[in-house]
Every structure is written in C-alpha cells, then in structure tokens.
C-alpha cells in the first residue's frame, strides 16, 4: 500500500511539474506576444508623432513661403492688372512734383514675363532727375532700355529771341518684370 501511495505522489508530482512548466511556457508566450504588440504600437505611435511634427513644421514653412511669396510679388507687375501699374506710375510722378505720362505699355512677346513701358516725365531738372532716381530704386524690378533728357525751349518771343524755360522732359523706355 505504501508503494501505491509513493507512486501516487510521484505521479501527482510529475503532473504538477508538467502543469507548472506548461503554464510557465504558456504565460511566457502570452507575455512575449503582448510585448511584441506593445512594441508595434509604440513604433506606430512614434511614426504618427513624427508625422504630426513634420506636418506642423510643413505648415510653418508653408506660411513662411506664402509670406515671402507676397513680398516677392510686390516686385512684379501683375500682367492681368497692368492698369494698376499705370495708375501707380502716374501717381508716382505726382508725388515727385512732375507730370508723368505713360505713352505705351506692351507685353513683350519675345521675352516672357516682361512688360515694355514708355513714359514721358516733365518738370524742373531736379524733379525729373529725382523721379528717374526714385523709379530705379522702386520696389518693381525694372531695366531701363533707353532714356532721353531734353530741355524744353519756348518759341521765340516778339523780338525773335528764343525763350528758355526751366522745364525739362525725359523720355524713358524700360522693361518691368511681370508675374
């Protein structure tokens, strides 16, 4: 009977060890799977956070580019709104105490994104030269093609002596970049 009892304890002990080892292996696999799953989720989370950071940076850069684009656009004449540029030139002449007349405005077929402009400026020598200097230093990107500066001479008076006035005229042809 004692032999049966010892055999019974031995079998029960072996079964307990097998169940314990089986449980250990089972829980070990479950933990490994959970660990792998957590690692995958963390990896996806890091990728999503990096994408969000990149999107934020891209949005900031896009805003910077739009503001710089607005600044750059100020240096170009809009081809669809040339009349605004003509008005600007005429007002530019008035602000510089000269009579500025726009003689011709033409979109250049040979040179893309270029507008050919011809103007005539009248006034005192100082005002005409100041207008020319201010035109060159203006926000718009211009390239002067030709310029003629003449002093207006009045017709002869009753004694036949030619009259001299202090009025000067400048005829300027230039190209301005357009968008």
TORVEXFI-434330 format. One record per residue (C-alpha): residue number from 1; x, y, z. Coordinates in steps of 0.02 Angstrom, whole numbers, plus 50000, padded with zeros to 5 digits. Example, Ala and Ser with C-alpha at 12.3 -4.5 7.8 and 13.67 -1.06 7.14 Angstrom:
<pts>
+------+-------+-------+-------+
: tike :     u :     v :     w :
+------+-------+-------+-------+
:    1 : 50615 : 49775 : 50390 :
:    2 : 50684 : 49947 : 50357 :
+------+-------+-------+-------+
</pts>
This chain:
<pts>
+------+-------+-------+-------+
: tike :     u :     v :     w :
+------+-------+-------+-------+
:    1 : 50000 : 50000 : 50000 :
:    2 : 50144 : 50112 : 50037 :
:    3 : 50211 : 50078 : 49865 :
:    4 : 50047 : 50136 : 49788 :
:    5 : 50048 : 50290 : 49894 :
:    6 : 50226 : 50335 : 49841 :
:    7 : 50183 : 50301 : 49659 :
:    8 : 50029 : 50408 : 49676 :
:    9 : 50132 : 50553 : 49749 :
:   10 : 50263 : 50531 : 49614 :
:   11 : 50132 : 50536 : 49475 :
:   12 : 50048 : 50685 : 49557 :
:   13 : 50215 : 50774 : 49574 :
:   14 : 50259 : 50739 : 49392 :
:   15 : 50089 : 50801 : 49337 :
:   16 : 50110 : 50958 : 49444 :
:   17 : 50282 : 50992 : 49369 :
:   18 : 50214 : 50965 : 49192 :
:   19 : 50066 : 51082 : 49227 :
:   20 : 50184 : 51212 : 49303 :
:   21 : 50305 : 51202 : 49156 :
:   22 : 50159 : 51207 : 49033 :
:   23 : 50085 : 51358 : 49124 :
:   24 : 50256 : 51442 : 49125 :
:   25 : 50279 : 51414 : 48938 :
:   26 : 50100 : 51474 : 48902 :
:   27 : 50119 : 51634 : 49004 :
:   28 : 50291 : 51663 : 48932 :
:   29 : 50219 : 51658 : 48755 :
:   30 : 50074 : 51771 : 48806 :
:   31 : 50195 : 51897 : 48881 :
:   32 : 50307 : 51890 : 48727 :
:   33 : 50156 : 51920 : 48613 :
:   34 : 50098 : 52065 : 48721 :
:   35 : 50274 : 52135 : 48721 :
:   36 : 50284 : 52122 : 48531 :
:   37 : 50112 : 52201 : 48514 :
:   38 : 50162 : 52344 : 48632 :
:   39 : 50323 : 52370 : 48533 :
:   40 : 50224 : 52378 : 48371 :
:   41 : 50101 : 52503 : 48446 :
:   42 : 50243 : 52611 : 48512 :
:   43 : 50327 : 52607 : 48342 :
:   44 : 50166 : 52660 : 48255 :
:   45 : 50139 : 52794 : 48388 :
:   46 : 50316 : 52862 : 48361 :
:   47 : 50286 : 52865 : 48173 :
:   48 : 50121 : 52958 : 48197 :
:   49 : 50202 : 53083 : 48315 :
:   50 : 50344 : 53111 : 48190 :
:   51 : 50215 : 53136 : 48051 :
:   52 : 50122 : 53261 : 48160 :
:   53 : 50284 : 53355 : 48198 :
:   54 : 50328 : 53354 : 48013 :
:   55 : 50154 : 53417 : 47969 :
:   56 : 50172 : 53558 : 48095 :
:   57 : 50342 : 53604 : 48026 :
:   58 : 50275 : 53594 : 47848 :
:   59 : 50130 : 53708 : 47895 :
:   60 : 50250 : 53835 : 47970 :
:   61 : 50361 : 53827 : 47816 :
:   62 : 50210 : 53846 : 47703 :
:   63 : 50158 : 54003 : 47798 :
:   64 : 50336 : 54070 : 47782 :
:   65 : 50336 : 54033 : 47596 :
:   66 : 50169 : 54120 : 47574 :
:   67 : 50230 : 54275 : 47665 :
:   68 : 50392 : 54276 : 47564 :
:   69 : 50291 : 54249 : 47406 :
:   70 : 50186 : 54401 : 47450 :
:   71 : 50344 : 54504 : 47475 :
:   72 : 50416 : 54442 : 47310 :
:   73 : 50253 : 54475 : 47217 :
:   74 : 50268 : 54659 : 47265 :
:   75 : 50420 : 54668 : 47150 :
:   76 : 50325 : 54606 : 46996 :
:   77 : 50185 : 54686 : 46897 :
:   78 : 50029 : 54578 : 46880 :
:   79 : 50001 : 54557 : 46692 :
:   80 : 49814 : 54545 : 46719 :
:   81 : 49811 : 54714 : 46810 :
:   82 : 49927 : 54825 : 46707 :
:   83 : 49808 : 54971 : 46731 :
:   84 : 49851 : 54972 : 46917 :
:   85 : 50035 : 54989 : 46871 :
:   86 : 49995 : 55132 : 46751 :
:   87 : 49896 : 55220 : 46889 :
:   88 : 50041 : 55188 : 47007 :
:   89 : 50164 : 55269 : 46884 :
:   90 : 50054 : 55422 : 46860 :
:   91 : 50034 : 55443 : 47048 :
:   92 : 50221 : 55415 : 47065 :
:   93 : 50250 : 55565 : 46952 :
:   94 : 50130 : 55673 : 47051 :
:   95 : 50215 : 55627 : 47214 :
:   96 : 50381 : 55684 : 47140 :
:   97 : 50309 : 55851 : 47076 :
:   98 : 50321 : 55800 : 46894 :
:   99 : 50199 : 55766 : 46754 :
:  100 : 50223 : 55583 : 46713 :
:  101 : 50132 : 55522 : 46557 :
:  102 : 50128 : 55339 : 46511 :
:  103 : 50147 : 55334 : 46322 :
:  104 : 50147 : 55148 : 46290 :
:  105 : 50128 : 54985 : 46385 :
:  106 : 50157 : 54822 : 46293 :
:  107 : 50176 : 54642 : 46349 :
:  108 : 50335 : 54580 : 46267 :
:  109 : 50303 : 54432 : 46152 :
:  110 : 50489 : 54393 : 46135 :
:  111 : 50537 : 54400 : 46319 :
:  112 : 50420 : 54306 : 46436 :
:  113 : 50359 : 54391 : 46596 :
:  114 : 50415 : 54562 : 46537 :
:  115 : 50313 : 54719 : 46506 :
:  116 : 50386 : 54858 : 46398 :
:  117 : 50340 : 55032 : 46460 :
:  118 : 50373 : 55203 : 46383 :
:  119 : 50346 : 55358 : 46490 :
:  120 : 50373 : 55544 : 46474 :
:  121 : 50417 : 55649 : 46626 :
:  122 : 50407 : 55840 : 46631 :
:  123 : 50460 : 55958 : 46768 :
:  124 : 50610 : 56051 : 46835 :
:  125 : 50780 : 55971 : 46810 :
:  126 : 50793 : 55922 : 46993 :
:  127 : 50618 : 55846 : 46997 :
:  128 : 50643 : 55749 : 46835 :
:  129 : 50810 : 55679 : 46893 :
:  130 : 50737 : 55638 : 47063 :
:  131 : 50591 : 55547 : 46980 :
:  132 : 50713 : 55446 : 46874 :
:  133 : 50817 : 55401 : 47026 :
:  134 : 50663 : 55352 : 47125 :
:  135 : 50599 : 55249 : 46978 :
:  136 : 50760 : 55150 : 46975 :
:  137 : 50753 : 55121 : 47164 :
:  138 : 50569 : 55073 : 47161 :
:  139 : 50504 : 54906 : 47225 :
:  140 : 50471 : 54845 : 47049 :
:  141 : 50614 : 54764 : 46957 :
:  142 : 50646 : 54871 : 46803 :
:  143 : 50779 : 54877 : 46669 :
:  144 : 50799 : 55043 : 46580 :
:  145 : 50816 : 55018 : 46392 :
:  146 : 50834 : 55199 : 46338 :
:  147 : 50822 : 55373 : 46411 :
:  148 : 50824 : 55545 : 46330 :
:  149 : 50834 : 55703 : 46434 :
:  150 : 50793 : 55867 : 46346 :
:  151 : 50770 : 56045 : 46399 :
:  152 : 50610 : 56121 : 46332 :
:  153 : 50640 : 56279 : 46232 :
:  154 : 50496 : 56401 : 46215 :
:  155 : 50459 : 56476 : 46045 :
:  156 : 50538 : 56642 : 46000 :
:  157 : 50469 : 56799 : 46080 :
:  158 : 50415 : 56958 : 45990 :
:  159 : 50597 : 57012 : 45966 :
:  160 : 50642 : 56844 : 45883 :
:  161 : 50746 : 56785 : 46030 :
:  162 : 50714 : 56604 : 46076 :
:  163 : 50643 : 56588 : 46251 :
:  164 : 50719 : 56472 : 46377 :
:  165 : 50615 : 56389 : 46512 :
:  166 : 50667 : 56288 : 46661 :
:  167 : 50559 : 56142 : 46605 :
:  168 : 50643 : 55978 : 46565 :
:  169 : 50574 : 55822 : 46483 :
:  170 : 50636 : 55643 : 46497 :
:  171 : 50576 : 55505 : 46381 :
:  172 : 50611 : 55337 : 46459 :
:  173 : 50587 : 55162 : 46392 :
:  174 : 50606 : 55020 : 46515 :
:  175 : 50559 : 54839 : 46546 :
:  176 : 50474 : 54785 : 46705 :
:  177 : 50459 : 54605 : 46763 :
:  178 : 50285 : 54536 : 46774 :
:  179 : 50206 : 54384 : 46852 :
+------+-------+-------+-------+
</pts>
